[in-house]
């Protein structure tokens, strides 16, 4: 068993991929979102993330530096996370 077994692969939705591919997104914002993705990969139940509705695996978290908000869904069965939406401010 490797140490990577505890990591949760994070897959972007098409909407997230399109948002991050926009040339208007600065390198600083992009790298901040990338760092958040790594943190989610290490622990999807991040301190500072909030449960959405009654489902504890549907989460939202503020993007550092006030850059926006991210929503994601933890899929325990497949041991992965879907980054469903980011809204940049």
C-alpha positions as CSV (number, residue, x, y, z in Angstrom):
1,X,0.0,0.0,0.0
2,X,1.5,3.3,-1.0
3,X,1.0,6.7,0.7
4,X,-1.0,7.8,-2.4
5,X,-3.8,5.5,-1.4
6,X,-5.2,8.2,0.9
7,X,-5.4,10.8,-1.9
8,X,-8.7,11.6,-3.5
9,X,-8.4,12.3,-7.2
10,X,-10.1,15.6,-8.1
11,X,-11.9,15.7,-11.4
12,X,-13.1,19.1,-12.8
13,X,-16.5,19.3,-14.4
14,X,-16.7,20.7,-17.9
15,X,-17.9,24.0,-16.5
16,X,-14.9,24.2,-14.2
17,X,-12.5,23.3,-16.9
18,X,-14.0,26.0,-19.2
19,X,-13.7,28.6,-16.4
20,X,-10.1,27.8,-15.7
21,X,-9.2,27.7,-19.5
22,X,-10.4,31.3,-19.8
23,X,-7.4,33.5,-20.7
24,X,-8.9,36.3,-18.5
25,X,-8.2,34.2,-15.4
26,X,-4.9,35.5,-14.0
27,X,-2.0,33.1,-13.2
28,X,-2.4,34.0,-9.5
29,X,-6.1,33.0,-9.4
30,X,-5.3,29.9,-11.4
31,X,-2.5,28.8,-9.1
32,X,-4.7,29.5,-6.0
33,X,-7.4,27.2,-7.4
34,X,-4.8,24.6,-8.2
35,X,-3.5,24.8,-4.6
36,X,-7.1,24.4,-3.4
37,X,-7.5,21.3,-5.6
38,X,-4.4,19.8,-4.1
39,X,-5.8,20.4,-0.6
40,X,-9.1,18.8,-1.5
41,X,-7.2,15.8,-2.9
42,X,-5.4,15.4,0.5
43,X,-8.6,15.8,2.5
44,X,-12.0,16.5,0.9
45,X,-13.5,17.4,4.3
46,X,-11.3,20.5,4.6
47,X,-11.6,22.8,7.6
48,X,-13.5,25.8,6.3
49,X,-15.6,23.8,3.9
50,X,-19.3,23.7,4.5
51,X,-21.8,21.0,3.9
52,X,-24.5,21.9,1.3
53,X,-28.0,20.8,2.3
54,X,-28.4,17.5,4.0
55,X,-25.7,15.7,2.1
56,X,-22.3,15.7,4.0
57,X,-20.5,14.9,0.8
58,X,-21.7,18.0,-1.1
59,X,-19.3,20.8,0.0
60,X,-18.5,24.4,-0.7
61,X,-15.4,26.4,0.3
62,X,-14.2,29.9,-0.2
63,X,-11.2,30.2,-2.5
64,X,-8.2,31.9,-0.7
65,X,-7.7,35.6,-1.0
66,X,-11.3,36.2,-1.8
67,X,-11.0,34.9,-5.3
68,X,-14.3,33.1,-5.3
69,X,-16.1,30.0,-4.1
70,X,-15.8,26.3,-5.1
71,X,-18.4,23.6,-4.9
72,X,-17.5,19.9,-5.0
73,X,-19.1,16.5,-4.5
74,X,-17.2,13.6,-2.7
75,X,-17.9,10.3,-4.3
76,X,-17.0,7.8,-1.6
77,X,-17.9,4.7,-3.7
78,X,-15.3,5.6,-6.4
79,X,-12.9,7.4,-4.0
80,X,-12.8,10.6,-6.0
81,X,-14.0,14.2,-5.9
82,X,-15.8,16.1,-8.6
83,X,-15.1,19.8,-8.6
84,X,-18.6,20.8,-9.9
85,X,-18.4,24.6,-9.9
86,X,-16.2,27.5,-9.2
87,X,-17.4,31.1,-9.2
88,X,-14.6,33.7,-9.4
89,X,-15.2,37.1,-7.9
